[in-house]
């Protein structure tokens, strides 16, 4: 009798476990992300490494070493930051993505940064300038130069536009908590790697020549990012991340003449805050 009771108890336990396993498989704690889209919008702050700026045209060919630049934050104003017609005036990020499965997604986004050369800095100049009808004509060999406005104004302020395709991974940091809450709140670690093109609108005034500020393909960039994403009720999310990358622009338009160009390479670090919707 005792053995029979043991046998029945074991059968009952196995049946209960089987039912529980089936319930777990057929009713997962949360729907998969696979096949879902998401879009996001936010603002960034950027930091740049020093760079060597090479400028050349018919009558000049010179390089400025270790040029210092910074971003340009638009002062907060409700008329700008909360006005839908002016949302792209500040430094901003926006894009759309698609989940390949619960963890991996691809996205296409635009990072609208601003790059402003610091005026009146002292740099080393090497090269030649001729027939500019200014006091800067001459031959330079690693000489000191104060970069004043009558010599050069150099900005990518509308802006340093990085159009980037990214491959991303998302990992839930609170799987036990979200199991019991039905995933009403998620805290996710996000990582990504990206590659894209640079389409700046360069505001450059060189030796008093007329500027050229048309959008153009100037080069390419590559980047990596890491951040946190907090999702509420499976759809609305807030995110913050750091993005680091390298930019190479060998084809910068500088003046109204198609023969005038510039080139530079530099690294960047970007921090941004985003809001988005997963659907």
One Martini backbone bead per residue (centre of mass of N, CA, C, O) as a GRO file, in nm:
protein
  279
    1UNK     BB    1   0.058   0.063  -0.020
    2UNK     BB    2   0.295   0.254   0.002
    3UNK     BB    3   0.398   0.220  -0.290
    4UNK     BB    4   0.137   0.314  -0.425
    5UNK     BB    5   0.141   0.600  -0.304
    6UNK     BB    6   0.408   0.683  -0.420
    7UNK     BB    7   0.333   0.649  -0.715
    8UNK     BB    8   0.094   0.848  -0.716
    9UNK     BB    9   0.261   1.093  -0.625
   10UNK     BB   10   0.457   1.099  -0.865
   11UNK     BB   11   0.243   1.124  -1.085
   12UNK     BB   12   0.125   1.392  -0.979
   13UNK     BB   13   0.384   1.559  -0.999
   14UNK     BB   14   0.435   1.519  -1.301
   15UNK     BB   15   0.167   1.638  -1.393
   16UNK     BB   16   0.214   1.918  -1.270
   17UNK     BB   17   0.477   1.982  -1.420
   18UNK     BB   18   0.361   1.954  -1.703
   19UNK     BB   19   0.150   2.177  -1.676
   20UNK     BB   20   0.351   2.400  -1.608
   21UNK     BB   21   0.522   2.379  -1.864
   22UNK     BB   22   0.292   2.435  -2.063
   23UNK     BB   23   0.221   2.712  -1.947
   24UNK     BB   24   0.501   2.841  -1.997
   25UNK     BB   25   0.499   2.803  -2.309
   26UNK     BB   26   0.203   2.928  -2.379
   27UNK     BB   27   0.259   3.159  -2.129
   28UNK     BB   28   0.448   3.392  -2.138
   29UNK     BB   29   0.560   3.671  -1.959
   30UNK     BB   30   0.620   3.779  -2.261
   31UNK     BB   31   0.637   3.926  -2.542
   32UNK     BB   32   0.793   3.941  -2.821
   33UNK     BB   33   0.994   4.158  -3.022
   34UNK     BB   34   0.947   4.023  -3.271
   35UNK     BB   35   0.854   4.242  -3.538
   36UNK     BB   36   0.915   4.513  -3.414
   37UNK     BB   37   0.883   4.854  -3.383
   38UNK     BB   38   1.076   5.169  -3.358
   39UNK     BB   39   1.090   5.501  -3.218
   40UNK     BB   40   1.294   5.812  -3.193
   41UNK     BB   41   1.375   6.093  -2.965
   42UNK     BB   42   1.640   6.352  -2.918
   43UNK     BB   43   1.930   6.465  -2.731
   44UNK     BB   44   2.263   6.616  -2.758
   45UNK     BB   45   2.610   6.576  -2.667
   46UNK     BB   46   2.940   6.688  -2.777
   47UNK     BB   47   3.276   6.552  -2.837
   48UNK     BB   48   3.613   6.646  -2.949
   49UNK     BB   49   3.882   6.596  -3.107
   50UNK     BB   50   4.153   6.675  -3.235
   51UNK     BB   51   4.249   6.831  -3.557
   52UNK     BB   52   4.345   6.811  -3.894
   53UNK     BB   53   4.322   7.081  -4.127
   54UNK     BB   54   4.266   7.059  -4.475
   55UNK     BB   55   4.332   7.321  -4.715
   56UNK     BB   56   4.220   7.360  -5.067
   57UNK     BB   57   4.324   7.521  -5.383
   58UNK     BB   58   4.441   7.721  -5.627
   59UNK     BB   59   4.605   7.929  -5.390
   60UNK     BB   60   4.598   7.683  -5.175
   61UNK     BB   61   4.793   7.478  -4.920
   62UNK     BB   62   4.692   7.373  -4.596
   63UNK     BB   63   4.767   7.307  -4.238
   64UNK     BB   64   4.594   7.255  -3.932
   65UNK     BB   65   4.694   7.185  -3.613
   66UNK     BB   66   4.513   7.088  -3.356
   67UNK     BB   67   4.214   7.144  -3.367
   68UNK     BB   68   3.961   7.314  -3.189
   69UNK     BB   69   3.639   7.184  -3.075
   70UNK     BB   70   3.279   7.226  -3.047
   71UNK     BB   71   2.975   7.256  -2.951
   72UNK     BB   72   2.614   7.375  -2.988
   73UNK     BB   73   2.399   7.479  -2.766
   74UNK     BB   74   2.069   7.525  -2.728
   75UNK     BB   75   1.894   7.713  -2.555
   76UNK     BB   76   1.647   7.684  -2.347
   77UNK     BB   77   1.316   7.662  -2.506
   78UNK     BB   78   0.987   7.617  -2.557
   79UNK     BB   79   0.983   7.733  -2.854
   80UNK     BB   80   1.185   7.497  -2.939
   81UNK     BB   81   1.160   7.215  -2.776
   82UNK     BB   82   0.813   7.238  -2.801
   83UNK     BB   83   0.837   7.288  -3.115
   84UNK     BB   84   0.765   7.111  -3.397
   85UNK     BB   85   0.907   7.326  -3.606
   86UNK     BB   86   1.201   7.323  -3.407
   87UNK     BB   87   1.337   7.039  -3.333
   88UNK     BB   88   1.609   7.062  -3.534
   89UNK     BB   89   1.783   7.288  -3.404
   90UNK     BB   90   1.887   7.119  -3.210
   91UNK     BB   91   2.059   6.871  -3.086
   92UNK     BB   92   1.977   6.559  -3.251
   93UNK     BB   93   1.787   6.243  -3.237
   94UNK     BB   94   1.670   6.008  -3.497
   95UNK     BB   95   1.453   5.708  -3.550
   96UNK     BB   96   1.440   5.361  -3.675
   97UNK     BB   97   1.327   5.022  -3.587
   98UNK     BB   98   1.400   4.651  -3.587
   99UNK     BB   99   1.310   4.336  -3.473
  100UNK     BB  100   1.447   4.018  -3.514
  101UNK     BB  101   1.433   3.976  -3.202
  102UNK     BB  102   1.448   3.996  -2.861
  103UNK     BB  103   1.760   4.128  -2.894
  104UNK     BB  104   1.768   4.209  -3.201
  105UNK     BB  105   1.849   4.507  -3.398
  106UNK     BB  106   1.764   4.754  -3.642
  107UNK     BB  107   1.884   5.085  -3.756
  108UNK     BB  108   1.785   5.426  -3.853
  109UNK     BB  109   1.975   5.733  -3.820
  110UNK     BB  110   2.004   6.078  -3.691
  111UNK     BB  111   2.292   6.279  -3.612
  112UNK     BB  112   2.260   6.611  -3.488
  113UNK     BB  113   2.538   6.780  -3.492
  114UNK     BB  114   2.789   7.019  -3.366
  115UNK     BB  115   3.069   7.203  -3.523
  116UNK     BB  116   3.308   7.424  -3.354
  117UNK     BB  117   3.546   7.632  -3.401
  118UNK     BB  118   3.777   7.783  -3.215
  119UNK     BB  119   3.833   8.100  -3.166
  120UNK     BB  120   4.156   8.236  -3.135
  121UNK     BB  121   4.346   8.016  -3.178
  122UNK     BB  122   4.657   7.842  -3.154
  123UNK     BB  123   4.839   7.722  -3.436
  124UNK     BB  124   4.971   7.510  -3.674
  125UNK     BB  125   5.126   7.596  -3.992
  126UNK     BB  126   5.124   7.434  -4.324
  127UNK     BB  127   5.224   7.594  -4.631
  128UNK     BB  128   5.024   7.775  -4.878
  129UNK     BB  129   4.968   8.130  -4.976
  130UNK     BB  130   4.809   8.290  -5.266
  131UNK     BB  131   4.644   8.552  -5.394
  132UNK     BB  132   4.438   8.668  -5.146
  133UNK     BB  133   4.459   8.974  -5.060
  134UNK     BB  134   4.630   8.925  -4.797
  135UNK     BB  135   4.840   8.883  -4.509
  136UNK     BB  136   4.860   8.546  -4.560
  137UNK     BB  137   5.071   8.539  -4.751
  138UNK     BB  138   5.269   8.234  -4.789
  139UNK     BB  139   5.513   8.037  -4.617
  140UNK     BB  140   5.475   7.738  -4.419
  141UNK     BB  141   5.652   7.588  -4.112
  142UNK     BB  142   5.521   7.533  -3.835
  143UNK     BB  143   5.353   7.783  -3.757
  144UNK     BB  144   5.215   8.031  -3.589
  145UNK     BB  145   4.847   8.078  -3.548
  146UNK     BB  146   4.581   8.300  -3.537
  147UNK     BB  147   4.233   8.225  -3.551
  148UNK     BB  148   4.067   8.444  -3.721
  149UNK     BB  149   3.796   8.565  -3.893
  150UNK     BB  150   3.969   8.672  -4.144
  151UNK     BB  151   4.066   8.373  -4.197
  152UNK     BB  152   3.863   8.168  -4.009
  153UNK     BB  153   3.552   7.997  -4.044
  154UNK     BB  154   3.448   7.679  -3.876
  155UNK     BB  155   3.137   7.495  -3.946
  156UNK     BB  156   2.901   7.233  -3.835
  157UNK     BB  157   2.566   7.369  -3.784
  158UNK     BB  158   2.352   7.211  -4.018
  159UNK     BB  159   2.535   6.983  -3.970
  160UNK     BB  160   2.673   6.703  -3.818
  161UNK     BB  161   2.554   6.455  -4.024
  162UNK     BB  162   2.477   6.129  -3.900
  163UNK     BB  163   2.409   5.853  -4.105
  164UNK     BB  164   2.298   5.554  -3.933
  165UNK     BB  165   2.365   5.211  -3.919
  166UNK     BB  166   2.239   4.966  -3.679
  167UNK     BB  167   2.347   4.711  -3.445
  168UNK     BB  168   2.148   4.563  -3.185
  169UNK     BB  169   2.129   4.510  -2.822
  170UNK     BB  170   1.898   4.352  -2.580
  171UNK     BB  171   1.888   4.349  -2.209
  172UNK     BB  172   1.736   4.228  -1.937
  173UNK     BB  173   1.789   4.324  -1.589
  174UNK     BB  174   1.472   4.219  -1.482
  175UNK     BB  175   1.345   3.920  -1.510
  176UNK     BB  176   1.200   3.855  -1.238
  177UNK     BB  177   1.030   4.107  -1.207
  178UNK     BB  178   0.887   4.091  -1.495
  179UNK     BB  179   0.746   3.821  -1.451
  180UNK     BB  180   0.537   3.939  -1.226
  181UNK     BB  181   0.450   4.216  -1.397
  182UNK     BB  182   0.428   4.171  -1.713
  183UNK     BB  183   0.625   4.394  -1.824
  184UNK     BB  184   0.562   4.699  -1.733
  185UNK     BB  185   0.874   4.695  -1.653
  186UNK     BB  186   1.186   4.791  -1.801
  187UNK     BB  187   1.543   4.710  -1.783
  188UNK     BB  188   1.785   4.794  -2.028
  189UNK     BB  189   2.053   4.682  -2.210
  190UNK     BB  190   2.239   4.868  -2.457
  191UNK     BB  191   2.381   4.789  -2.782
  192UNK     BB  192   2.612   4.914  -3.050
  193UNK     BB  193   2.674   4.923  -3.411
  194UNK     BB  194   2.809   5.161  -3.659
  195UNK     BB  195   2.741   5.291  -4.003
  196UNK     BB  196   2.818   5.595  -4.205
  197UNK     BB  197   2.728   5.914  -4.315
  198UNK     BB  198   2.834   6.250  -4.406
  199UNK     BB  199   2.599   6.551  -4.404
  200UNK     BB  200   2.702   6.846  -4.417
  201UNK     BB  201   2.665   7.198  -4.317
  202UNK     BB  202   2.902   7.426  -4.407
  203UNK     BB  203   3.045   7.700  -4.220
  204UNK     BB  204   3.270   7.880  -4.431
  205UNK     BB  205   3.534   8.135  -4.386
  206UNK     BB  206   3.789   8.197  -4.633
  207UNK     BB  207   3.957   8.467  -4.696
  208UNK     BB  208   3.670   8.612  -4.769
  209UNK     BB  209   3.508   8.398  -4.892
  210UNK     BB  210   3.251   8.255  -5.012
  211UNK     BB  211   3.025   8.043  -4.905
  212UNK     BB  212   2.938   7.682  -4.850
  213UNK     BB  213   2.606   7.536  -4.731
  214UNK     BB  214   2.570   7.266  -4.858
  215UNK     BB  215   2.468   6.967  -4.883
  216UNK     BB  216   2.699   6.683  -4.829
  217UNK     BB  217   2.918   6.430  -4.908
  218UNK     BB  218   3.213   6.395  -4.692
  219UNK     BB  219   3.179   6.093  -4.556
  220UNK     BB  220   3.257   5.888  -4.268
  221UNK     BB  221   3.141   5.653  -4.007
  222UNK     BB  222   3.204   5.510  -3.673
  223UNK     BB  223   3.029   5.316  -3.405
  224UNK     BB  224   2.957   5.302  -3.050
  225UNK     BB  225   2.721   5.173  -2.793
  226UNK     BB  226   2.578   5.254  -2.459
  227UNK     BB  227   2.287   5.169  -2.244
  228UNK     BB  228   1.964   5.273  -2.120
  229UNK     BB  229   1.630   5.114  -2.091
  230UNK     BB  230   1.298   5.232  -2.016
  231UNK     BB  231   0.996   5.042  -2.003
  232UNK     BB  232   0.644   5.110  -2.047
  233UNK     BB  233   0.401   4.898  -2.119
  234UNK     BB  234   0.584   4.795  -2.388
  235UNK     BB  235   0.627   5.098  -2.535
  236UNK     BB  236   0.732   5.314  -2.359
  237UNK     BB  237   1.053   5.497  -2.378
  238UNK     BB  238   1.359   5.552  -2.201
  239UNK     BB  239   1.686   5.692  -2.293
  240UNK     BB  240   2.047   5.634  -2.236
  241UNK     BB  241   2.359   5.723  -2.408
  242UNK     BB  242   2.677   5.622  -2.537
  243UNK     BB  243   2.883   5.759  -2.807
  244UNK     BB  244   3.149   5.631  -3.010
  245UNK     BB  245   3.378   5.774  -3.266
  246UNK     BB  246   3.463   5.798  -3.623
  247UNK     BB  247   3.575   6.062  -3.849
  248UNK     BB  248   3.580   6.091  -4.220
  249UNK     BB  249   3.651   6.398  -4.420
  250UNK     BB  250   3.761   6.443  -4.761
  251UNK     BB  251   3.476   6.626  -4.862
  252UNK     BB  252   3.481   6.951  -4.803
  253UNK     BB  253   3.292   7.229  -4.830
  254UNK     BB  254   3.394   7.590  -4.825
  255UNK     BB  255   3.317   7.732  -5.097
  256UNK     BB  256   3.183   7.847  -5.396
  257UNK     BB  257   3.409   7.681  -5.499
  258UNK     BB  258   3.463   7.361  -5.638
  259UNK     BB  259   3.792   7.369  -5.574
  260UNK     BB  260   3.718   7.388  -5.274
  261UNK     BB  261   3.865   7.218  -4.987
  262UNK     BB  262   3.834   6.968  -4.722
  263UNK     BB  263   3.998   6.790  -4.440
  264UNK     BB  264   3.909   6.542  -4.176
  265UNK     BB  265   3.988   6.391  -3.849
  266UNK     BB  266   3.779   6.244  -3.581
  267UNK     BB  267   3.662   6.218  -3.264
  268UNK     BB  268   3.371   6.104  -3.068
  269UNK     BB  269   3.138   6.209  -2.804
  270UNK     BB  270   2.807   6.094  -2.709
  271UNK     BB  271   2.524   6.224  -2.536
  272UNK     BB  272   2.186   6.088  -2.478
  273UNK     BB  273   1.827   6.162  -2.485
  274UNK     BB  274   1.533   5.949  -2.504
  275UNK     BB  275   1.223   5.900  -2.685
  276UNK     BB  276   0.978   5.624  -2.727
  277UNK     BB  277   0.820   5.368  -2.954
  278UNK     BB  278   0.670   5.049  -2.934
  279UNK     BB  279   0.496   4.835  -3.215
   0.00000   0.00000   0.00000
